[in-house]
Amino acid sequence: MAHSRRDQEHLGIDTSVLVAYLDKDHPSHGETDGLADEPVALNPTIVHEAYHTLVFKMKWTPKDASEALTEASIDARNRFINQTLGTTRMGLRLAVEHKLGGRDALIVANFVGARIPRFVTFDKALLTLGVVKYGRVAMTIESVKNFLAR
């Protein structure tokens, strides 16, 4: 997913965006075409949620899903962000503050903690947040369509 310079800002992508990008048969695949030029940020929650969706909903073989997600995770243009106890604790605080589900809160915390400035999603609940702040760090949440329209 990237043709940009390595030092360029990474874009956090939600699970639904990653799945739509990877699966040409996904109804939202066309909306993700412009992401090929973006260096993206991924984390364990997104990769494993995407695996589940690709295998059990989109009917990919487990091997194909694993290979595609491994490739995206190790692509030198992309950034893989590990999760820590600090990330987990921040996620719990954000879940309470923003009334988020556990996995969404963990994904958001992971990117905010890594200072990822922008995050794209199809998730309407996350889109209503607009900006998530934690201390002096802020991350803008927007739709793929709005991001690519810039």
C-alpha positions as CSV (number, residue, x, y, z in Angstrom):
1,M,0.0,0.0,0.0
2,A,2.5,2.7,-0.6
3,H,4.7,4.4,-3.1
4,S,5.7,7.4,-1.0
5,R,8.9,8.3,0.8
6,R,9.7,6.4,4.0
7,D,9.8,9.6,6.1
8,Q,6.4,10.7,5.1
9,E,3.6,10.8,7.6
10,H,1.8,7.5,8.0
11,L,-1.9,7.1,7.8
12,G,-3.8,5.0,10.3
13,I,-6.3,2.7,8.7
14,D,-9.1,0.9,10.3
15,T,-9.9,-2.8,9.7
16,S,-12.8,-2.1,7.4
17,V,-10.5,0.0,5.2
18,L,-7.8,-2.6,5.0
19,V,-10.3,-5.3,4.1
20,A,-11.9,-3.2,1.4
21,Y,-8.5,-2.3,0.0
22,L,-7.3,-5.9,-0.1
23,D,-10.5,-7.6,-1.4
24,K,-11.4,-6.6,-5.0
25,D,-14.9,-8.1,-4.5
26,H,-15.6,-5.9,-1.4
27,P,-18.4,-3.4,-2.1
28,S,-16.2,-0.5,-0.9
29,H,-13.0,-1.6,-2.7
30,G,-13.3,1.3,-5.3
31,E,-13.3,3.8,-2.5
32,T,-9.9,2.7,-1.3
33,D,-8.0,2.9,-4.7
34,G,-6.2,6.1,-3.8
35,L,-4.6,4.4,-0.7
36,A,-2.1,2.7,-2.9
37,D,0.1,5.8,-2.7
38,E,-0.2,6.2,1.1
39,P,2.3,4.8,3.7
40,V,-0.1,3.3,6.3
41,A,0.1,2.3,9.9
42,L,-1.2,-1.1,11.1
43,N,-1.3,-2.8,14.5
44,P,-2.0,-6.3,15.8
45,T,-5.8,-5.7,16.4
46,I,-6.3,-4.5,12.8
47,V,-4.4,-7.3,11.3
48,H,-6.2,-10.0,13.2
49,E,-9.7,-8.4,12.7
50,A,-8.9,-8.2,9.0
51,Y,-7.9,-11.9,9.0
52,H,-11.2,-12.8,10.6
53,T,-13.2,-10.8,8.1
54,L,-11.3,-12.0,5.1
55,V,-11.6,-15.6,6.0
56,F,-15.0,-15.8,7.6
57,K,-17.0,-13.1,5.8
58,M,-15.2,-12.6,2.5
59,K,-14.4,-16.4,2.2
60,W,-10.7,-16.1,1.5
61,T,-8.6,-19.1,2.2
62,P,-6.7,-18.8,5.6
63,K,-3.4,-19.1,3.7
64,D,-4.3,-16.3,1.2
65,A,-5.4,-14.0,4.1
66,S,-2.4,-14.7,6.1
67,E,0.0,-14.1,3.2
68,A,-1.7,-10.8,2.2
69,L,-1.7,-9.5,5.8
70,T,1.8,-10.5,6.5
71,E,2.9,-8.7,3.3
72,A,1.1,-5.5,4.4
73,S,2.6,-5.8,7.9
74,I,6.2,-6.2,6.8
75,D,6.1,-3.8,3.8
76,A,9.0,-1.3,4.5
77,R,6.8,1.6,3.5
78,N,4.2,0.9,6.1
79,R,4.6,1.2,9.9
80,F,3.6,-1.7,12.2
81,I,2.9,-0.5,15.7
82,N,3.1,-2.9,18.6
83,Q,0.7,-2.8,21.6
84,T,1.9,-2.4,25.1
85,L,0.4,-2.3,28.6
86,G,0.4,1.5,28.2
87,T,-1.6,1.2,25.0
88,T,-4.1,-1.0,26.7
89,R,-4.5,1.4,29.6
90,M,-4.9,4.3,27.3
91,G,-7.5,2.3,25.3
92,L,-9.5,1.7,28.5
93,R,-9.5,5.4,29.3
94,L,-10.5,6.3,25.7
95,A,-13.3,3.7,25.8
96,V,-14.8,5.3,28.9
97,E,-14.3,8.9,27.7
98,H,-15.7,8.4,24.2
99,K,-18.1,5.5,24.8
100,L,-16.1,3.2,22.5
101,G,-16.1,-0.6,22.2
102,G,-13.0,-2.3,23.4
103,R,-11.4,-3.1,20.1
104,D,-12.1,0.3,18.6
105,A,-10.7,2.0,21.7
106,L,-7.5,-0.2,21.5
107,I,-7.1,0.6,17.8
108,V,-7.5,4.4,18.4
109,A,-5.2,4.3,21.5
110,N,-2.5,2.4,19.5
111,F,-2.4,5.1,16.9
112,V,-2.8,8.1,19.2
113,G,0.0,6.7,21.4
114,A,2.2,6.4,18.3
115,R,1.4,10.0,17.3
116,I,-0.3,9.0,14.0
117,P,-2.0,12.2,13.0
118,R,-4.8,10.9,10.7
119,F,-7.0,7.8,10.8
120,V,-9.4,6.7,8.1
121,T,-12.4,4.4,8.6
122,F,-15.9,3.5,7.4
123,D,-17.1,3.2,11.0
124,K,-19.8,5.8,11.6
125,A,-19.4,5.7,15.4
126,L,-15.7,6.5,15.0
127,L,-16.3,9.1,12.4
128,T,-18.6,11.0,14.8
129,L,-15.6,11.6,17.1
130,G,-13.8,13.7,14.5
131,V,-10.7,14.3,16.6
132,V,-9.4,12.2,19.5
133,K,-7.1,13.9,22.0
134,Y,-5.0,12.3,24.7
135,G,-2.8,14.7,26.6
136,R,-1.2,17.0,24.0
137,V,-1.6,14.5,21.2
138,A,-4.5,14.7,18.8
139,M,-5.6,12.4,15.9
140,T,-8.1,13.3,13.2
141,I,-10.6,10.6,12.2
142,E,-12.1,10.9,8.8
143,S,-13.7,8.9,6.1
144,V,-11.6,7.4,3.3
145,K,-13.6,9.5,0.8
146,N,-12.9,12.8,2.6
147,F,-9.2,11.9,3.0
148,L,-8.7,11.1,-0.6
149,A,-10.6,14.2,-1.8
150,R,-7.9,16.5,-0.4
